[in-house]
Amino acid sequence: MTPDLLTKSWTIRQGATSEARVELWIDGPVDRDTRIEGPSNAFAQTLTAQYRVEKIDGGPAPFRAVLPEPNFWTPRTPSCYRITGAAQPFGLRDLHVRGSHLWLENHRFVLRAAAASQAELVDFTPWRTSGLAAIVAIPTQELCERALLAGVHLIADLSDAHHNDIASEVARLAAWASIAMAILPGRIQLPDMKLSAPHLPLACLGEEAAPDWADVVINCLEESIALVTPNGDQPEILWRCQSASAVTPGELRVECDRLQAEVVGASNFSGLWVGSVR
């Protein structure tokens, strides 16, 4: 999902989540006719329903909706919901950390990704076809929504963002199920970040000691250097930051597969990434 979805004056936060039900906590202009509607999916026909929004005292927000048997957003099935009166859709986040791996659709998941500028992401079709996520520096709201509808994961690179902007940027990006992960500067302090973005995996680069908030560690390597195996304590990403010859998503996917073939123990990594954010 989306832990914090900002649609006009609504804030929707994904709370307790299981295969059987999802809680949504809502802060905004709710009345007796307000409903959560969905799911919809651009790639398949779905049966939609409406879910009541009720006032709840003592929760993290004034109102709550419970969605039984939820349809989670994934690249394979990018199911979306809406709140009555809001144009902006949202998804229910499924990608999460379990032990030393990433999990999606109740299976261990290896996140393959390549760097791209936002200007290069006019057409998401080849990215979806190749099964690649796009690593983007500080993706815009418009890009996040297009990726949500297209069924493509984005990885938000905030490693060069100003430290005083990090918390608000993470909260903004956590609203989009299309954001698979956020890369943050390793030395910042984020004591309360998991309260506002509990379902968004946060990553740091591996050259520094992993802070308490980091769910994932990214190890970057040059073209001639390879790591032998991850340490196994938490999910690790292997990112080869030089891949100038590959341009199209199809070529970049080949680079990811080549990296996997070159690295002993690559099957134990939670992600294989190529390219440098431009």
Rosetta silent file (secondary structure, phi, psi, omega in degrees, C-alpha in Angstrom):
SEQUENCE: MTPDLLTKSWTIRQGATSEARVELWIDGPVDRDTRIEGPSNAFAQTLTAQYRVEKIDGGPAPFRAVLPEPNFWTPRTPSCYRITGAAQPFGLRDLHVRGSHLWLENHRFVLRAAAASQAELVDFTPWRTSGLAAIVAIPTQELCERALLAGVHLIADLSDAHHNDIASEVARLAAWASIAMAILPGRIQLPDMKLSAPHLPLACLGEEAAPDWADVVINCLEESIALVTPNGDQPEILWRCQSASAVTPGELRVECDRLQAEVVGASNFSGLWVGSVR
SCORE:     score description
SCORE:     0.000 S_00000001
   1 L     0.000 -120.764 -149.437    0.000    0.000    0.000 S_00000001
   2 L  -162.782  103.271  165.659    0.363    3.016    1.273 S_00000001
   3 L   -73.773  -52.004 -177.177    0.748    3.965    4.727 S_00000001
   4 L  -119.289  106.800  179.983    0.084    7.642    4.265 S_00000001
   5 E  -104.059  118.405  179.037   -2.060    8.599    1.291 S_00000001
   6 E  -100.756  105.551  176.788   -2.580   12.300    0.855 S_00000001
   7 E  -121.467  105.736 -173.677   -5.606   12.921   -1.355 S_00000001
   8 L    55.767 -115.956 -178.710   -6.671   16.527   -1.069 S_00000001
   9 L  -103.135   11.421  176.503   -7.353   16.759    2.682 S_00000001
  10 E   -89.080  144.585  166.769   -7.598   13.013    3.313 S_00000001
  11 E  -125.131  124.429  179.400   -4.883   10.991    4.968 S_00000001
  12 E  -121.073  125.437 -177.860   -5.211    7.208    4.697 S_00000001
  13 E  -119.189  130.713  176.057   -2.813    4.960    6.566 S_00000001
  14 E   -76.943  121.769 -179.280   -2.558    1.202    6.128 S_00000001
  15 E  -101.773 -133.735 -178.042   -2.721   -0.390    9.534 S_00000001
  16 E   -55.921  131.627 -171.410   -2.899   -4.014   10.627 S_00000001
  17 E  -133.591  132.726  172.975   -2.523   -6.185    7.534 S_00000001
  18 L  -149.591  175.373  176.638   -3.064   -9.860    6.827 S_00000001
  19 L   -64.598  -24.366 -175.397   -4.298  -12.016    3.984 S_00000001
  20 L   -88.938  -29.747 -176.104   -7.746  -11.972    5.603 S_00000001
  21 E  -161.452  155.347  174.854   -8.188   -8.255    6.311 S_00000001
  22 E  -132.143  133.976  172.362   -6.625   -4.817    6.141 S_00000001
  23 E   -94.472  133.881  172.628   -7.358   -1.879    8.397 S_00000001
  24 E  -115.821  126.569  178.469   -7.319    1.592    6.873 S_00000001
  25 E  -103.619  128.805 -166.827   -7.107    4.567    9.215 S_00000001
  26 E  -124.666  132.101  173.938   -8.570    7.754    7.758 S_00000001
  27 E  -125.994  115.058 -178.110   -8.235   11.390    8.738 S_00000001
  28 L   166.770 -167.581 -176.922  -10.272   13.777    6.614 S_00000001
  29 L   -77.427   78.073 -177.426  -13.726   15.005    5.622 S_00000001
  30 L   -96.780  134.501  172.205  -15.657   11.815    6.356 S_00000001
  31 L  -130.292 -172.905 -173.483  -19.458   11.728    6.520 S_00000001
  32 L   -67.880  -16.351  179.688  -22.060    8.969    6.604 S_00000001
  33 L   -96.338   -2.639 -178.121  -21.848    8.475    2.829 S_00000001
  34 L   -70.159  132.376  179.935  -18.048    8.095    2.695 S_00000001
  35 E  -137.741  155.509  163.454  -16.938    4.696    1.442 S_00000001
  36 E   -93.467  129.132 -174.859  -13.797    2.914    0.304 S_00000001
  37 E  -119.818  140.431  176.370  -14.509    1.599   -3.200 S_00000001
  38 E   147.396 -170.317    1.301  -12.709   -1.064   -5.220 S_00000001
  39 E   -87.732  161.224  169.662  -10.682   -2.833   -6.260 S_00000001
  40 E  -123.559  154.854 -174.140  -10.078   -1.827   -9.869 S_00000001
  41 L  -151.148  121.747 -177.082   -7.341   -3.149  -12.121 S_00000001
  42 L   -67.220  -15.748 -174.218   -6.353   -1.883  -15.570 S_00000001
  43 L  -108.951    0.807 -178.986   -5.223   -5.361  -16.606 S_00000001
  44 L  -160.746  154.316  174.112   -8.157   -7.492  -15.463 S_00000001
  45 L   -79.173  137.137 -179.827  -11.833   -7.340  -14.652 S_00000001
  46 L  -132.190  153.653  173.122  -12.553   -7.294  -10.932 S_00000001
  47 L   -87.147  122.968 -177.003  -15.625   -7.437   -8.745 S_00000001
  48 L   -98.885  160.124  178.375  -15.852   -4.181   -6.812 S_00000001
  49 E  -147.861  169.379  175.199  -17.433   -3.459   -3.472 S_00000001
  50 E  -117.731  140.915 -176.132  -17.938   -0.587   -1.068 S_00000001
  51 E  -124.316  132.826 -175.687  -16.643   -0.613    2.492 S_00000001
  52 E   -68.894  148.699  173.657  -17.991    1.510    5.320 S_00000001
  53 L  -112.236  122.740 -173.940  -15.925    4.126    7.085 S_00000001
  54 E  -121.745  149.689  176.534  -16.705    4.323   10.796 S_00000001
  55 E   -76.663  132.294 -179.189  -15.669    6.626   13.595 S_00000001
  56 L  -130.981  125.696  176.974  -13.340    4.913   16.086 S_00000001
  57 L   -85.402  141.015  174.140  -12.149    6.447   19.336 S_00000001
  58 L    84.526    6.707  178.488   -8.585    5.878   20.472 S_00000001
  59 L   -91.588  179.029  178.088   -7.140    4.832   17.116 S_00000001
  60 L   -70.911  -10.940  174.874   -4.243    6.369   15.151 S_00000001
  61 L  -149.840  162.986 -173.758   -6.841    8.358   13.146 S_00000001
  62 L   -68.633  -23.934 -173.717  -10.490    9.278   13.794 S_00000001
  63 E  -128.226  152.904 -178.606  -12.002    6.898   11.225 S_00000001
  64 E  -139.279  142.369  169.119  -11.424    3.312   10.186 S_00000001
  65 E  -124.413  140.331  177.874  -12.431    1.051    7.299 S_00000001
  66 E  -113.526  123.581  179.829  -11.890   -2.709    7.351 S_00000001
  67 E  -106.791  107.199  176.310  -11.381   -4.471    4.018 S_00000001
  68 E   -76.326  149.730  179.378  -11.952   -8.236    4.231 S_00000001
  69 L    44.778   60.430 -173.372  -10.127  -10.461    1.739 S_00000001
  70 L   -68.319  152.630  171.194   -8.154   -7.496    0.356 S_00000001
  71 L   -99.435  106.986 -178.486   -6.708   -7.272   -3.138 S_00000001
  72 L   -77.295  152.792  175.766   -3.102   -6.193   -2.668 S_00000001
  73 E   -82.146  126.063  170.644   -1.261   -4.069   -5.197 S_00000001
  74 L  -140.307  161.828  175.270    1.507   -5.945   -7.029 S_00000001
  75 L   -58.081  -32.158  179.848    3.057   -5.446  -10.475 S_00000001
  76 L   -72.225  -39.917  178.959    1.240   -8.579  -11.615 S_00000001
  77 L  -132.997   85.318 -176.493   -2.135   -7.385  -10.329 S_00000001
  78 E   -78.207   71.904 -177.993   -2.034   -3.604   -9.691 S_00000001
  79 L   -75.986  136.889 -176.937   -5.330   -3.428   -7.807 S_00000001
  80 E  -127.282  152.786  174.689   -6.401    0.039   -6.679 S_00000001
  81 E  -123.160  167.064  175.050   -9.010    1.490   -4.332 S_00000001
  82 E  -140.982  156.018  170.826  -10.497    4.971   -3.942 S_00000001
  83 E  -100.669  143.561 -177.450  -12.209    6.917   -1.211 S_00000001
  84 L   -50.158  126.077  177.067  -15.541    8.527   -2.075 S_00000001
  85 L    89.195   -6.525 -178.743  -14.978   11.894   -3.697 S_00000001
  86 L  -103.181  133.453  178.871  -11.217   11.483   -4.239 S_00000001
  87 L   -78.618  -28.574 -172.986   -9.756   11.281   -7.715 S_00000001
  88 L   -81.328  125.866  177.432   -6.443    9.815   -6.588 S_00000001
  89 L   -80.129  166.793  172.050   -6.319    5.994   -6.296 S_00000001
  90 E  -144.370  160.010  178.421   -4.318    4.068   -3.749 S_00000001
  91 L  -120.375  163.886  176.893   -3.096    0.507   -3.370 S_00000001
  92 L   -98.028  118.784 -173.072   -2.620   -1.855   -0.465 S_00000001
  93 E   -69.741  133.165  179.670    1.067   -2.536    0.036 S_00000001
  94 L  -115.892  -33.436 -179.730    2.127   -6.190   -0.098 S_00000001
  95 L   -64.338  128.765 -177.644    5.939   -6.074   -0.465 S_00000001
  96 E  -154.602  166.424  178.532    7.497   -6.452    2.978 S_00000001
  97 E   -93.896  132.208  173.612   10.535   -7.655    4.891 S_00000001
  98 E  -136.457  110.985 -176.621   10.431  -11.035    6.586 S_00000001
  99 L    64.799 -126.645 -178.568   13.639  -12.163    8.226 S_00000001
 100 L  -102.128   21.315 -177.372   16.519  -11.682    5.792 S_00000001
 101 E  -135.531  161.585  166.786   14.354  -11.607    2.649 S_00000001
 102 E   -90.619  146.857  179.558   11.763   -9.552    0.813 S_00000001
 103 E  -129.257  139.799  176.939    8.348  -11.139    0.352 S_00000001
 104 E  -144.635  133.468 -179.054    5.652  -10.458   -2.235 S_00000001
 105 L    53.400   39.798  176.230    2.429  -12.403   -2.775 S_00000001
 106 L    62.901   25.543  174.986    3.451  -14.684    0.093 S_00000001
 107 E  -133.385  151.385  172.654    6.654  -15.776   -1.686 S_00000001
 108 E   -59.764  138.282 -170.720   10.281  -14.804   -1.312 S_00000001
 109 E  -130.833  132.594  173.646   10.962  -12.036   -3.828 S_00000001
 110 L  -104.895  117.213 -174.814   14.151  -10.814   -5.530 S_00000001
 111 E   -86.267  106.200  177.012   13.770   -7.169   -6.532 S_00000001
 112 E   -94.401  132.653 -171.799   15.453   -6.580   -9.905 S_00000001
 113 E  -150.844  159.533  176.695   15.870   -2.920  -10.739 S_00000001
 114 E  -142.633  149.037 -179.030   17.684   -0.409  -12.921 S_00000001
 115 E   -74.585  145.597  178.291   18.335    3.292  -12.591 S_00000001
 116 L  -153.524  150.774  169.921   16.361    5.732  -14.721 S_00000001
 117 L   -84.958  158.336 -179.698   15.664    9.435  -14.895 S_00000001
 118 H   -63.662  -30.448  178.984   12.057   10.530  -14.624 S_00000001
 119 H   -66.387  -24.733  179.716   12.208   11.810  -18.202 S_00000001
 120 H   -80.429  -10.625 -173.581   12.959    8.263  -19.390 S_00000001
 121 L  -101.153   46.263  176.874    9.809    6.857  -17.803 S_00000001
 122 L   -71.812  -40.615 -179.117    7.280    8.133  -20.324 S_00000001
 123 L  -119.803  116.725 -179.532    6.185    4.591  -21.189 S_00000001
 124 L   -85.339   -8.150 -174.285    6.120    2.011  -18.409 S_00000001
 125 H   -55.592  -49.783 -179.488    5.199   -0.891  -20.704 S_00000001
 126 H   -66.294  -26.202  176.710    8.771   -2.159  -21.335 S_00000001
 127 H   -70.480  -42.816  179.159    9.551   -1.904  -17.619 S_00000001
 128 H   -67.012  -40.675 -179.264    6.543   -3.998  -16.702 S_00000001
 129 H   -63.545  -38.392 -178.775    7.281   -6.502  -19.467 S_00000001
 130 H   -82.327   -8.669 -179.763   10.885   -6.936  -18.321 S_00000001
 131 L    72.365   25.493 -178.403    9.885   -7.242  -14.655 S_00000001
 132 L  -100.743  141.882  164.495   12.156   -4.373  -13.633 S_00000001
 133 E   -87.031  155.708  179.220   11.654   -1.757  -10.979 S_00000001
 134 E  -109.179  126.817  176.921   12.939    1.739  -11.776 S_00000001
 135 E   -89.010  118.989 -171.897   15.338    3.493   -9.375 S_00000001
 136 E  -132.353  137.795  176.031   14.451    7.198   -9.470 S_00000001
 137 E   -76.423  118.518  174.895   15.731   10.204   -7.550 S_00000001
 138 L    44.025   70.069 -177.881   12.838   11.730   -5.549 S_00000001
 139 L   -63.131  143.956 -179.692    9.924   10.609   -7.782 S_00000001
 140 L   -76.898  165.837  175.234    7.071   13.064   -8.261 S_00000001
 141 H   -59.536  -42.394 -178.621    3.445   12.456   -7.280 S_00000001
 142 H   -63.052  -40.448  179.094    2.509   12.210  -10.952 S_00000001
 143 H   -67.750  -40.837  178.643    5.153    9.555  -11.599 S_00000001
 144 H   -61.678  -40.776 -179.741    4.086    7.543   -8.540 S_00000001
 145 H   -69.716  -40.539  178.048    0.472    7.523   -9.688 S_00000001
 146 H   -63.007  -40.289  177.986    1.349    6.505  -13.254 S_00000001
 147 H   -66.243  -36.945  177.566    3.486    3.660  -11.913 S_00000001
 148 H   -59.035  -48.083 -177.736    0.645    2.610   -9.611 S_00000001
 149 H   -72.757  -29.451 -176.798   -1.787    2.308  -12.515 S_00000001
 150 H   -84.685  -15.178 -178.094    0.810    0.724  -14.836 S_00000001
 151 L    77.689   46.669  179.369    1.917   -1.983  -12.386 S_00000001
 152 L  -130.673  131.794  175.390    5.569   -0.964  -12.032 S_00000001
 153 L   -76.975  139.944  169.686    7.599   -0.707   -8.838 S_00000001
 154 E  -113.939  145.909  172.530    9.643    2.443   -8.231 S_00000001
 155 E  -114.614  118.034 -174.964   12.576    2.694   -5.837 S_00000001
 156 E   -87.076  117.475  178.208   12.904    6.217   -4.439 S_00000001
 157 E   -93.412  104.708  177.786   16.495    7.372   -4.075 S_00000001
 158 L  -109.647   17.836 -172.859   16.549   10.021   -1.330 S_00000001
 159 L   -65.611  -21.561  177.590   20.189    9.481   -0.429 S_00000001
 160 L  -105.526    7.680 -178.937   21.096   13.033   -1.517 S_00000001
 161 L   -71.756  155.450  176.021   17.989   14.705   -0.088 S_00000001
 162 L   -65.509  137.553 -174.718   18.281   17.373    2.594 S_00000001
 163 H   -59.753  -34.545 -178.170   18.073   15.761    6.005 S_00000001
 164 H   -75.944   -6.353  177.478   15.322   18.088    7.215 S_00000001
 165 H  -101.009   -7.740 -169.884   13.139   16.994    4.277 S_00000001
 166 H   -62.702  -47.989 -175.077   13.531   13.238    4.739 S_00000001
 167 H   -60.839  -45.199 -179.062   10.629   12.586    7.108 S_00000001
 168 H   -68.672  -35.400  178.232    8.090   14.462    4.995 S_00000001
 169 H   -68.049  -41.308  178.181    9.367   12.854    1.787 S_00000001
 170 H   -63.439  -42.966  178.378    9.156    9.361    3.246 S_00000001
 171 H   -62.140  -40.375  178.451    5.607   10.026    4.458 S_00000001
 172 H   -64.299  -47.056 -176.007    4.649   11.315    1.003 S_00000001
 173 H   -72.919  -28.627  178.612    6.151    8.367   -0.845 S_00000001
 174 L   -64.215  -16.058  178.646    4.775    5.812    1.620 S_00000001
 175 L   -70.809  -11.432 -173.189    1.348    6.761    0.306 S_00000001
 176 L  -114.404  119.538  175.942    2.069    4.917   -2.933 S_00000001
 177 L   -64.220  -19.942  177.773    2.097    1.131   -3.168 S_00000001
 178 L   -70.786  -16.531  175.258    4.136    1.598   -6.347 S_00000001
 179 E   -83.692  108.610 -177.530    7.078    2.721   -4.190 S_00000001
 180 E   -76.802  -30.319 -172.135    8.819   -0.547   -3.348 S_00000001
 181 E  -166.607  153.355  173.261   11.547    0.971   -1.194 S_00000001
 182 E  -121.203  131.744  177.612   13.151    4.262   -0.186 S_00000001
 183 E   -97.056  121.215 -174.915   16.946    4.731   -0.040 S_00000001
 184 L  -118.571  158.216  174.409   17.890    7.174    2.731 S_00000001
 185 L   -61.738  135.468 -171.851   21.147    8.720    3.961 S_00000001
 186 L   -70.991  -20.448 -172.472   22.629    6.314    6.481 S_00000001
 187 L   -95.143    0.056 -176.959   23.603    8.842    9.152 S_00000001
 188 L   -80.970  157.489  177.322   20.223   10.464    9.771 S_00000001
 189 L  -101.554  126.650 -179.609   18.110    9.833   12.857 S_00000001
 190 L  -133.824   67.289 -172.764   14.542    8.651   12.232 S_00000001
 191 L   -65.978  -28.762 -175.446   13.208    7.550   15.618 S_00000001
 192 L  -112.795   12.538 -171.810    9.500    7.796   14.722 S_00000001
 193 H   -65.102  -34.377 -178.349    9.555    7.006   11.012 S_00000001
 194 H   -70.246  -13.773  175.362    7.973    3.579   11.345 S_00000001
 195 H   -74.798  -35.802 -178.513    4.926    5.172   12.921 S_00000001
 196 H   -95.790  -17.649  179.554    4.166    7.161    9.766 S_00000001
 197 L  -138.220   61.774 -172.505    5.520    4.646    7.237 S_00000001
 198 L   -70.709  -20.321 -175.101    5.176    1.215    8.877 S_00000001
 199 L  -108.359    4.229 -179.440    4.837   -0.767    5.647 S_00000001
 200 L   -99.426  116.101  176.231    7.505    0.921    3.490 S_00000001
 201 L   -63.326  132.526  179.234   10.922   -0.827    3.499 S_00000001
 202 E  -111.121  135.765 -174.429   13.715    1.682    4.179 S_00000001
 203 E  -124.411  152.213  172.577   17.226    1.058    2.867 S_00000001
 204 E  -131.009  159.569  177.520   20.681    2.496    3.465 S_00000001
 205 E   -77.515  144.223 -167.780   23.948    2.113    1.599 S_00000001
 206 L   -78.722   -2.271 -178.853   26.254   -0.484    3.084 S_00000001
 207 L   -73.851  -11.951  176.996   29.420    1.587    3.443 S_00000001
 208 L  -115.306  161.035  175.979   28.154    2.813    6.813 S_00000001
 209 L   -62.099  135.251 -176.550   26.916    0.900    9.830 S_00000001
 210 L   -66.251  125.389  177.738   23.240    0.135    9.371 S_00000001
 211 L   -73.591  169.781 -176.904   21.082    2.453   11.508 S_00000001
 212 L   -62.305  -30.695 -175.174   18.200    1.156   13.605 S_00000001
 213 L   -80.077  -12.237 -173.192   15.586    2.289   11.077 S_00000001
 214 L   -75.785  122.596  174.050   17.145    0.407    8.120 S_00000001
 215 L   -87.714  -26.703 -172.031   15.190   -2.630    6.948 S_00000001
 216 E  -137.712  144.192  175.660   17.501   -3.320    3.989 S_00000001
 217 E  -113.922  135.626  179.477   21.213   -2.789    3.271 S_00000001
 218 E  -109.479  122.423  175.945   22.480   -1.959   -0.235 S_00000001
 219 E  -103.677  117.130  179.402   26.003   -2.995   -1.212 S_00000001
 220 E   -93.732  145.675  179.516   27.335   -1.092   -4.206 S_00000001
 221 E  -143.047  154.228  176.798   30.144   -2.461   -6.333 S_00000001
 222 L   -83.064  172.883 -175.458   32.187   -1.446   -9.324 S_00000001
 223 L   -57.734  -34.792 -173.452   32.235   -3.384  -12.592 S_00000001
 224 L   -97.926    5.126 -175.750   35.291   -5.456  -11.623 S_00000001
 225 L  -119.695  137.703  177.113   34.336   -6.195   -8.020 S_00000001
 226 L  -134.495  143.252  174.743   31.848   -8.765   -6.763 S_00000001
 227 L   -86.502  150.869 -176.002   30.697   -9.708   -3.292 S_00000001
 228 L   -81.996  -49.752 -175.619   30.701  -13.366   -2.375 S_00000001
 229 L  -160.500  149.463  174.520   27.589  -13.702   -0.247 S_00000001
 230 L   -71.087  162.028 -176.417   25.254  -11.590    1.906 S_00000001
 231 L   -80.676  -16.709  172.590   25.644  -11.795    5.667 S_00000001
 232 L    88.322   -6.073 -178.135   22.111  -13.112    6.170 S_00000001
 233 L   -76.521  -32.407  178.942   21.104  -10.874    9.102 S_00000001
 234 L  -152.920  164.650 -178.921   18.739   -8.687    7.038 S_00000001
 235 L   -57.240  136.614  177.448   17.804   -8.329    3.373 S_00000001
 236 E  -124.460  139.791  176.926   20.729   -7.186    1.232 S_00000001
 237 E  -107.430  138.535  172.884   20.687   -5.659   -2.232 S_00000001
 238 E  -105.112  119.993 -173.841   23.593   -5.951   -4.668 S_00000001
 239 E  -123.811  110.623  173.275   23.848   -2.819   -6.832 S_00000001
 240 E   -88.501  111.732 -169.816   26.342   -2.553   -9.673 S_00000001
 241 L   -83.913   -3.192  177.777   26.472    1.181  -10.198 S_00000001
 242 L  -118.342  117.465  178.029   28.201    1.124  -13.603 S_00000001
 243 L  -157.071   58.828 -171.216   26.243   -0.147  -16.588 S_00000001
 244 L   -69.670  -26.751 -174.744   26.655    2.465  -19.303 S_00000001
 245 L   -76.307  -25.004 -179.237   26.187    0.133  -22.276 S_00000001
 246 L   -86.466  134.505 -175.560   22.664   -0.984  -21.320 S_00000001
 247 L  -124.494  -54.546 -175.538   19.908    1.482  -22.221 S_00000001
 248 L   -78.393  158.364  176.361   16.521   -0.155  -22.723 S_00000001
 249 H   -56.516  -36.462  177.449   14.677   -1.972  -19.920 S_00000001
 250 H   -62.779  -42.746  178.097   15.216   -5.243  -21.787 S_00000001
 251 H   -67.416  -38.111  179.235   18.981   -4.649  -21.923 S_00000001
 252 H   -66.576  -35.420  176.164   19.040   -3.597  -18.291 S_00000001
 253 H   -64.471  -38.229  175.875   17.239   -6.795  -17.308 S_00000001
 254 H   -61.554  -38.960  177.271   19.963   -8.760  -19.105 S_00000001
 255 H   -62.805  -39.841  176.536   22.515   -6.840  -17.027 S_00000001
 256 H   -62.189  -43.644  179.985   20.705   -7.879  -13.842 S_00000001
 257 H   -66.954  -36.022  177.530   20.739  -11.496  -14.954 S_00000001
 258 H   -65.642  -40.385  177.196   24.426  -11.242  -15.861 S_00000001
 259 H   -61.254  -42.632  178.820   25.177   -9.868  -12.401 S_00000001
 260 H   -61.654  -39.165 -178.995   23.334  -12.781  -10.832 S_00000001
 261 H   -69.816  -27.417 -175.388   25.358  -15.249  -12.923 S_00000001
 262 H   -83.570  -24.716 -168.798   28.656  -13.622  -11.923 S_00000001
 263 L  -102.100  122.669  175.248   28.184  -13.463   -8.175 S_00000001
 264 L   -65.880  129.944 -179.690   28.590  -16.500   -5.961 S_00000001
 265 L    80.458   14.352 -177.997   25.637  -16.659   -3.613 S_00000001
 266 H   -62.297  -27.321 -179.268   23.601  -14.169   -5.662 S_00000001
 267 H   -65.874  -14.948  178.547   20.477  -16.236   -5.052 S_00000001
 268 H   -90.596   -6.716  176.376   20.662  -15.171   -1.404 S_00000001
 269 L   -78.922  150.117  179.110   20.456  -11.477   -2.222 S_00000001
 270 L   -89.801   -6.672  177.712   17.063   -9.777   -1.999 S_00000001
 271 E  -162.163  148.997  176.070   17.756   -7.563   -4.990 S_00000001
 272 E  -130.323  113.829 -172.546   20.006   -7.224   -8.034 S_00000001
 273 E  -123.053  153.011  177.406   20.271   -3.680   -9.382 S_00000001
 274 E  -137.573  157.839  173.849   22.258   -2.000  -12.172 S_00000001
 275 L    91.429  166.370  179.617   22.960    1.533  -13.341 S_00000001
 276 L  -118.059  135.692  177.473   23.479    4.903  -11.660 S_00000001
 277 L   -64.052  131.129 -175.623   20.729    7.360  -10.846 S_00000001
 278 L  -106.320    0.000    0.000   21.135   10.320  -13.154 S_00000001
